[in-house]
Amino acid sequence: MQELPKELFTFEKAQEDAEGLTTKPISFWQDSMRRLFKNYVAVVSLLIIVVLFLTAIIAPVMSNYTLTGRVNDDYYKFAQLPPRVPVLENFGLFDGTLIKEFTQGSLNEVGYAPDEYKIVGTFTRNRIEYLKVKEYTYKYLDIEDRYFIFGTDILSRDIWTRVWYGTSISLLIGVYAAIIDVLIGVVYGGIAGFFGGTKIDDVMMRILEVLYGIPSIVILFVLFMFLTPGIVPIAIAIALTGWIGVARMIRAQFLKLRDQEFVLAARTLGASDARIIMKHLIPNVVAQIIVMVSFSIPSAIFYEAFLAFIGIGLDLSKPSLGVLINDAISSTQGAMTYVYQLVLPSLVLSTLMLSINLLGNGLRDALDPRMRNN
């Protein structure tokens, strides 16, 4: 065989070239955040939550009106004013008008000036003909220099200030309840899961099943017999019925992780049960805990709104969104003329809950390793 001269061969920097082609390793959390921000629905939801959160903090502080104070001493003149927003009023949106119903006789008695109203339709009810009248309320009351973005309520209080203050209260209740949910659920579920299959686990799960079988509303009614309604008591009451789902999830995760090699290695090295739980098991379920928190917050906000609707929520001095909705229903008595008092807080509540839920869905997908290739 003919030998080839050495001059025909050159050394290539294969190692360096290969290193140049490699990518920088990323952690689980970096990969999760990268996938989260590729989820445009979750990103938009996060932005909406941030906007609502900042507005809830800034708007009441920047407002010229207080939470419970009237916007003017002239109570009747400034009560139930419709929303009016600069610039938007030029396009017929939030232009400070109300649609009212009159008979021809009652319309004449009101004494509108020609530029203070406009007839937009007619209809018949109980064989009586009614006129649909668009009232230019601010012009009629001679307060065209005033603007109320969300209008005023029946007690002439600024709804803009009250809605955003109520948003902050609802968020506080949701966050407090979620924190209590997690604290109780992680401790209880962690102990049950770590000692799964033993008498400790059996007793704890039987207690859990008994609590799960009791209707949540019954537990809340019993608690409110001893607690004065407030932000923290309501959050505690809601959390005491909401931690059961967290405990079940944590127990299931602990049962799956406790026999893994890293746990057996820690036990071999003499680690105590408490150290294994705190240092090895809980860090491995942080992703699931974050997802549970993201779903617990809107659930608590909705539950508080329901409690306010049935009359056992906060009082009107510190209103949440649920209290504002209930107050709007009772004060307007179903009148469509002032429906904005019901729609505006309901819209903020719905947007807040929907955004948090969609963000929770995005977090669940981003933190799930099985979704990495999807």
C-alpha positions as CSV (number, residue, x, y, z in Angstrom):
1,M,0.0,0.0,0.0
2,Q,1.3,3.4,-0.9
3,E,2.1,5.7,2.0
4,L,0.7,9.2,1.8
5,P,3.0,12.1,2.7
6,K,2.3,13.9,5.9
7,E,2.2,17.2,4.0
8,L,-1.2,16.2,2.6
9,F,-2.8,16.3,6.1
10,T,-3.5,19.3,8.3
11,F,-4.9,19.4,11.9
12,E,-8.3,20.9,12.2
13,K,-9.6,22.6,15.4
14,A,-12.5,20.1,15.7
15,Q,-12.9,20.6,19.4
16,E,-13.0,24.4,19.2
17,D,-15.4,24.3,16.2
18,A,-17.7,21.9,18.0
19,E,-17.7,24.1,21.1
20,G,-18.6,27.0,18.8
21,L,-21.7,25.2,17.6
22,T,-22.9,24.3,21.1
23,T,-25.6,26.5,22.7
24,K,-25.5,27.8,26.2
25,P,-27.4,25.5,28.6
26,I,-30.6,26.9,30.1
27,S,-32.3,26.0,33.4
28,F,-35.8,24.6,33.8
29,W,-37.1,28.0,34.8
30,Q,-35.5,29.8,31.9
31,D,-37.0,27.3,29.5
32,S,-40.4,27.6,31.2
33,M,-40.3,31.4,31.0
34,R,-39.3,31.3,27.3
35,R,-42.2,29.0,26.5
36,L,-44.5,31.2,28.6
37,F,-43.6,34.3,26.6
38,K,-44.2,32.5,23.4
39,N,-47.8,32.0,24.5
40,Y,-49.4,35.3,23.3
41,V,-52.7,34.8,25.1
42,A,-50.8,34.4,28.4
43,V,-48.6,37.5,27.7
44,V,-51.7,39.6,26.8
45,S,-53.4,38.4,30.0
46,L,-50.3,39.3,32.0
47,L,-50.3,42.8,30.6
48,I,-54.0,43.2,31.3
49,I,-53.4,42.1,34.9
50,V,-50.5,44.6,35.3
51,V,-52.6,47.4,33.9
52,L,-55.5,46.6,36.2
53,F,-53.2,46.3,39.2
54,L,-51.4,49.6,38.6
55,T,-54.7,51.4,37.9
56,A,-56.2,50.0,41.1
57,I,-53.3,51.5,43.0
58,I,-52.9,54.8,41.2
59,A,-56.5,55.8,40.3
60,P,-57.9,56.2,43.9
61,V,-54.8,58.1,44.9
62,M,-55.0,60.5,41.9
63,S,-58.7,60.9,42.1
64,N,-60.2,64.2,43.3
65,Y,-62.9,62.3,45.2
66,T,-62.9,60.1,48.2
67,L,-64.2,56.6,48.5
68,T,-67.3,57.4,50.6
69,G,-67.6,61.2,50.1
70,R,-70.0,62.8,47.8
71,V,-68.7,64.6,44.7
72,N,-70.7,67.7,45.6
73,D,-72.9,69.0,48.4
74,D,-75.7,69.3,46.0
75,Y,-76.8,65.7,46.5
76,Y,-79.7,65.5,44.1
77,K,-78.0,67.3,41.3
78,F,-74.9,65.0,41.2
79,A,-76.7,61.7,41.9
80,Q,-76.6,59.0,39.2
81,L,-74.8,61.0,36.6
82,P,-73.9,58.9,33.5
83,P,-70.2,58.3,32.5
84,R,-68.6,61.2,30.6
85,V,-65.1,61.0,29.2
86,P,-63.2,63.8,27.4
87,V,-62.5,63.1,23.7
88,L,-64.6,60.0,23.6
89,E,-67.7,62.1,24.0
90,N,-67.0,63.6,20.6
91,F,-67.6,60.1,19.1
92,G,-70.8,59.4,21.0
93,L,-69.1,57.2,23.6
94,F,-69.4,58.0,27.3
95,D,-70.9,61.3,26.3
96,G,-72.9,61.9,29.5
97,T,-76.3,60.9,28.2
98,L,-79.1,58.8,29.5
99,I,-81.9,57.0,27.7
100,K,-85.2,57.6,29.7
101,E,-88.8,56.8,29.1
102,F,-91.6,59.3,29.2
103,T,-95.2,59.7,28.2
104,Q,-95.9,62.8,26.2
105,G,-97.4,64.4,29.3
106,S,-94.6,63.6,31.7
107,L,-92.0,64.8,29.1
108,N,-93.7,68.2,29.0
109,E,-93.6,68.4,32.8
110,V,-89.9,67.9,33.0
111,G,-89.3,71.1,31.1
112,Y,-86.3,70.2,28.9
113,A,-84.8,72.9,26.8
114,P,-84.7,72.0,23.0
115,D,-81.0,71.2,23.1
116,E,-81.2,69.2,26.3
117,Y,-83.0,66.1,24.9
118,K,-83.7,64.1,21.8
119,I,-86.5,61.7,21.0
120,V,-84.9,58.5,19.7
121,G,-87.9,56.2,19.5
122,T,-91.3,55.2,20.7
123,F,-92.9,52.0,22.0
124,T,-96.2,50.9,23.6
125,R,-96.6,49.3,27.0
126,N,-100.0,48.4,28.4
127,R,-101.7,50.3,25.6
128,I,-99.8,53.5,26.6
129,E,-97.4,55.1,24.1
130,Y,-94.0,56.0,25.6
131,L,-91.2,58.1,24.2
132,K,-87.5,57.0,24.4
133,V,-85.7,60.2,25.2
134,K,-81.9,60.7,25.0
135,E,-81.2,63.2,27.8
136,Y,-78.1,65.3,27.7
137,T,-77.7,65.1,31.4
138,Y,-74.8,67.3,32.0
139,K,-76.3,70.1,29.9
140,Y,-79.7,69.7,31.5
141,L,-78.1,70.0,35.0
142,D,-75.9,72.9,33.9
143,I,-72.6,71.1,34.9
144,E,-71.0,70.8,31.4
145,D,-67.6,71.6,33.0
146,R,-67.6,68.4,35.1
147,Y,-66.5,64.9,34.0
148,F,-67.1,61.6,35.7
149,I,-65.4,58.8,33.9
150,F,-67.7,56.1,35.3
151,G,-70.4,58.4,36.5
152,T,-71.9,58.7,40.0
153,D,-74.1,56.4,42.1
154,I,-77.4,57.1,43.9
155,L,-75.5,58.7,46.8
156,S,-73.5,61.0,44.4
157,R,-70.3,59.1,45.0
158,D,-67.7,58.8,42.2
159,I,-67.9,55.3,40.7
160,W,-64.5,55.5,39.1
161,T,-62.8,55.8,42.5
162,R,-65.0,53.2,44.1
163,V,-64.5,50.6,41.3
164,W,-60.7,50.8,41.4
165,Y,-60.6,50.8,45.1
166,G,-62.9,47.7,45.0
167,T,-60.5,46.1,42.5
168,S,-57.6,46.5,45.0
169,I,-59.8,45.0,47.7
170,S,-60.8,42.0,45.6
171,L,-57.1,41.4,44.6
172,L,-56.1,41.6,48.2
173,I,-58.7,39.0,49.2
174,G,-57.7,36.8,46.3
175,V,-54.0,36.9,47.2
176,Y,-54.5,36.4,50.9
177,A,-56.8,33.5,50.3
178,A,-54.4,31.9,47.8
179,I,-51.5,32.3,50.3
180,I,-53.5,30.6,53.1
181,D,-54.6,27.9,50.7
182,V,-51.0,27.1,49.8
183,L,-49.7,27.2,53.3
184,I,-52.3,24.9,54.7
185,G,-52.5,22.7,51.6
186,V,-48.7,22.2,51.3
187,V,-48.2,21.3,55.0
188,Y,-51.2,19.0,55.2
189,G,-50.8,17.4,51.8
190,G,-47.0,17.1,52.2
191,I,-47.3,15.2,55.5
192,A,-50.0,12.9,54.1
193,G,-48.0,12.2,50.9
194,F,-44.7,11.7,52.7
195,F,-46.3,9.1,55.0
196,G,-48.5,7.7,52.3
197,G,-49.8,4.2,52.9
198,T,-49.5,4.5,56.7
199,K,-52.1,5.2,59.4
200,I,-51.1,8.8,59.4
201,D,-52.0,9.1,55.7
202,D,-55.3,7.2,56.2
203,V,-56.5,9.4,59.1
204,M,-55.6,12.6,57.3
205,M,-57.3,11.6,54.1
206,R,-60.5,10.5,56.0
207,I,-60.6,13.9,57.6
208,L,-60.1,15.5,54.2
209,E,-63.0,13.5,52.8
210,V,-65.3,14.6,55.6
211,L,-64.4,18.3,55.1
212,Y,-64.8,17.9,51.3
213,G,-68.3,16.5,51.9
214,I,-69.5,19.6,53.8
215,P,-70.9,22.3,51.6
216,S,-68.5,25.3,51.5
217,I,-71.3,27.8,52.1
218,V,-72.3,26.0,55.3
219,I,-68.7,26.4,56.6
220,L,-68.7,30.0,55.7
221,F,-71.9,30.8,57.4
222,V,-70.6,29.1,60.6
223,L,-67.3,31.0,60.4
224,F,-69.1,34.4,60.0
225,M,-71.0,33.7,63.2
226,F,-67.7,34.2,65.0
227,L,-65.8,36.5,62.6
228,T,-66.5,40.2,61.9
229,P,-66.6,40.7,58.1
230,G,-63.4,42.2,56.9
231,I,-60.7,41.7,54.3
232,V,-58.6,39.2,56.4
233,P,-61.5,37.3,58.0
234,I,-63.2,36.8,54.6
235,A,-59.9,35.7,53.0
236,I,-59.5,33.2,55.9
237,A,-63.0,32.0,55.5
238,I,-62.6,31.4,51.8
239,A,-59.2,29.7,52.2
240,L,-60.5,27.3,54.8
241,T,-62.7,25.8,52.2
242,G,-60.3,26.1,49.3
243,W,-57.1,24.4,50.6
244,I,-58.4,20.9,50.1
245,G,-57.6,20.8,46.4
246,V,-54.1,22.0,47.1
247,A,-53.6,19.3,49.7
248,R,-54.7,16.6,47.4
249,M,-52.4,17.8,44.6
250,I,-49.4,18.0,46.9
251,R,-50.1,14.6,48.4
252,A,-50.2,13.1,44.9
253,Q,-46.9,14.7,43.9
254,F,-45.2,13.7,47.2
255,L,-46.3,10.1,46.7
256,K,-44.7,10.2,43.2
257,L,-41.4,11.8,44.4
258,R,-40.7,10.2,47.7
259,D,-39.3,7.0,46.2
260,Q,-37.1,8.7,43.7
261,E,-33.3,8.2,43.8
262,F,-32.4,11.6,45.1
263,V,-34.8,11.1,48.1
264,L,-33.3,7.7,48.8
265,A,-29.8,9.1,48.6
266,A,-30.7,11.9,51.1
267,R,-32.2,9.3,53.5
268,T,-29.0,7.2,53.2
269,L,-26.9,10.2,54.2
270,G,-29.0,10.5,57.3
271,A,-31.3,13.4,56.4
272,S,-34.3,13.8,58.6
273,D,-37.9,13.6,57.4
274,A,-38.3,17.4,57.8
275,R,-35.1,18.1,55.8
276,I,-36.1,15.7,53.0
277,I,-39.5,17.4,52.8
278,M,-38.2,21.0,52.9
279,K,-35.0,20.6,50.9
280,H,-35.9,17.9,48.3
281,L,-39.6,17.4,47.9
282,I,-41.1,20.9,48.2
283,P,-38.7,22.5,45.7
284,N,-39.7,19.9,43.1
285,V,-43.4,20.8,43.4
286,V,-42.9,24.6,43.2
287,A,-44.1,24.6,39.6
288,Q,-47.4,22.9,40.6
289,I,-47.8,25.3,43.5
290,I,-47.5,28.3,41.3
291,V,-50.1,27.0,39.0
292,M,-52.5,26.3,41.9
293,V,-52.0,29.8,43.2
294,S,-52.8,31.3,39.8
295,F,-56.1,29.4,39.8
296,S,-56.9,30.0,43.5
297,I,-56.8,33.8,43.2
298,P,-59.7,34.1,40.7
299,S,-61.6,31.5,42.5
300,A,-61.3,33.4,45.8
301,I,-62.3,36.7,44.0
302,F,-65.4,35.0,42.6
303,Y,-66.3,33.5,45.9
304,E,-66.1,36.8,47.6
305,A,-68.3,38.4,45.0
306,F,-70.8,35.6,45.6
307,L,-70.7,36.2,49.3
308,A,-71.3,40.0,48.8
309,F,-74.2,39.2,46.5
310,I,-76.0,37.2,49.2
311,G,-75.3,39.9,51.8
312,I,-72.5,38.5,53.9
313,G,-69.5,40.2,52.4
314,L,-67.7,43.5,53.2
315,D,-69.6,46.6,54.2
316,L,-70.0,49.6,51.9
317,S,-67.2,51.5,53.7
318,K,-64.6,49.2,52.1
319,P,-66.3,47.9,49.0
320,S,-65.0,45.1,46.9
321,L,-66.1,44.6,43.3
322,G,-68.7,42.1,44.5
323,V,-70.1,44.7,47.0
324,L,-70.3,47.3,44.3
325,I,-72.2,44.9,42.0
326,N,-74.6,44.0,44.8
327,D,-75.1,47.7,45.7
328,A,-75.8,48.6,42.0
329,I,-78.5,45.9,41.8
330,S,-80.2,47.1,45.0
331,S,-79.9,50.8,44.3
332,T,-81.0,50.8,40.6
333,Q,-83.7,48.1,41.2
334,G,-83.1,46.7,37.7
335,A,-83.6,50.0,36.0
336,M,-81.9,49.9,32.6
337,T,-81.4,53.7,32.7
338,Y,-78.6,53.3,35.2
339,V,-77.3,50.0,34.0
340,Y,-73.7,51.4,33.8
341,Q,-73.5,51.1,37.6
342,L,-73.8,47.4,37.3
343,V,-72.0,46.8,34.0
344,L,-68.7,48.7,34.8
345,P,-67.7,46.8,38.0
346,S,-68.9,43.6,36.5
347,L,-66.8,44.2,33.4
348,V,-63.7,44.9,35.5
349,L,-64.4,41.8,37.6
350,S,-64.9,39.6,34.6
351,T,-61.7,40.9,32.8
352,L,-59.6,40.4,36.0
353,M,-60.8,36.8,36.5
354,L,-60.5,35.8,32.9
355,S,-57.0,37.3,32.6
356,I,-55.8,35.5,35.7
357,N,-57.3,32.2,34.5
358,L,-55.7,32.5,31.1
359,L,-52.4,33.4,32.6
360,G,-52.8,30.3,34.8
361,N,-53.4,28.1,31.8
362,G,-50.2,29.6,30.2
363,L,-48.2,28.9,33.4
364,R,-49.5,25.3,33.5
365,D,-48.4,24.6,29.9
366,A,-45.1,26.4,30.3
367,L,-44.2,24.5,33.5
368,D,-45.2,21.1,32.2
369,P,-42.1,19.3,30.8
370,R,-44.4,17.2,28.7
371,M,-45.5,20.3,26.7
372,R,-41.9,21.2,25.8
373,N,-42.1,19.9,22.2
374,N,-45.6,21.4,21.6
